[in-house]
Amino acid sequence: MSKHWLVVLQEQTEKASQRQVAAALGVSASMVNQVLKGTYKGDLDTLRVKVEGHFMHSCVKCPVMGEIPIHECKSNQERPFKSSNPLRVKLFRACRAGCPHSQLENTAKTQRITPVQGQDDERYPLDTQLDYCRRMAQSPAEHAELLERELSRLANRYNALVWAKRHQRNKG
């Protein structure tokens, strides 16, 4: 059984000063002090993630960067959009497009997709879209799998809407 993050934090402050541990985590020394005394009134989740990632080596599989410490994942989610950095663009999109580790709302903007014209069933062109995503992704296999899952979900929703529209037309 692994240690609780507060125990690890205490052990680290015994090896080095609270100020050094706080600097390594990117938080204030007073925050570390108050947490250890049990008087901190703020949200402990941010500090927990930083301790788990920095000192306990807890990692997640990022669809863009591969295996990264959990505190870096959290930090990437909090960063604002910056179009001048291609990696930041990919991270911003992945964190908002259904990454299983993201705690953000799924707000990804997708291109408008029209049904294949001239076909009787007006089905979503899933195979065509997946081929396009595979060509454009140029990223790890996990990223392509994430795109495939999202597009499959989108295709199912779209096809259900087409079916409901047809059903209502036939009914009335």
Disulfide bonds with the S-S distance in Angstrom:
none
